[in-house]
Amino acid sequence: MTEAKSTHTVRRGRIFPSIQWSEEKKAQWKAEKAEFKQRCKQIFKKLQPSLIETHYNWYVAVEPESGEYFINEDALVVAQMAHEKYPNVRLHVFRINETGVCGTI
């Protein structure tokens, strides 16, 4: 009896090697991401004291351009509500508690 030989070739490397980000572009992307989070966090910090009293451990999605926010018990629902009104806009979701995050490390 003969054994079947595998012709599978292991490919290593990037999926799209022609698309490479430079270190400058990576740094710019990280800076834009941090700046966006900071703008959302400023809005959340203003809302946090009043929301903790009424909606503890719920979720809030913040749209920083308009300053509008959406509240719900479920993180997926709050994101869906926000994306229905602002379909092509980046949003940030916080948990309404002392830290704004879901857990501790």
N, C-alpha and C positions, 0 to 999 in steps of 0.2 A: 504494500500500500504506500502511496506517495503522500507526502505532507504538502499542504497548500502553503505557499510562501506569501507573506504579506507584502504588498506593494505600497503600503501607506508610508508617506514621507512626513517626517516631523518637521514642521515649519516653525521657526523661532523668529521673533521680531514683531514689529508693529503691524497692525492690520492694514493701515494705509500709510506706507512709508513715505509717500510723496507729500503727506500733510504733516509737517513738523513745526511746532511752535518754538520760536526763539526764546531765550531766557528773558529778554525784555518783554515779550508778549505775555509770557507766563506771569511775570511780576506785575504787569499792568492789569491782567485779569484778576489776580489776587487782591490788588489794591482797590479795584472797582467793586469787587465782592465785599471787602471789608467796609468800604465807604457806604455801600447800600445797606448792609446790616446795621451800621451805626445810625443811619437816618431812621431806619425802622425802630431801632431800640430807643431812640429819643422819644418817639411817639408812644411807644409801649410804656416807658418810664412815667410819662405824664398820666396815663390811664391806669396804671397798675394799682395804686392805693384804693381807688374806688371800685375797681373790678374784683379785687381780692375779697372784698366784703360780700359781694353779691354772686360772683361766679367763680369761686375757688376751684382750681384744677380743671377748668374748662380751657378752651383754646381760643386764641384771637389771631386773625390774619390781618396784617397791616399793609396798606398800600401807601407808600411814602409820598408820592407826588401829590395826591389829594388829601392825605391825612385820614382817609376813611379806614374803618376797621370793621371786621365781622366777627361775631362771637357764636360759638356752639360748643356742645359737650364733646363732639367727635371731631378729631383733627381732619379727617377726610371730608367731612361735610362742610366744615368751615372753609377749607381750601376750595371746594366745589362752589360754594356760595360766592366767594371772592372772584373766582375765575369766570363765573357767569356774568358778573357785572363788568369785570376788567379781563377780557379773554386773552389779550396778548401782553400782559404786564407782569413783571416779576413781583412776587409777594413774599412776605416772611411770616411764618407762623410761630407764635410763642405760646407757652403754657402759662395760664394765669396762676402764678404762685410767687413766692418770694424771689426766686432766681430766674424765672422765665423759661426754664428748661424742664424736661420730663423726668430726669433722675439725677443721681449724683454718681460721681466716679470714686 
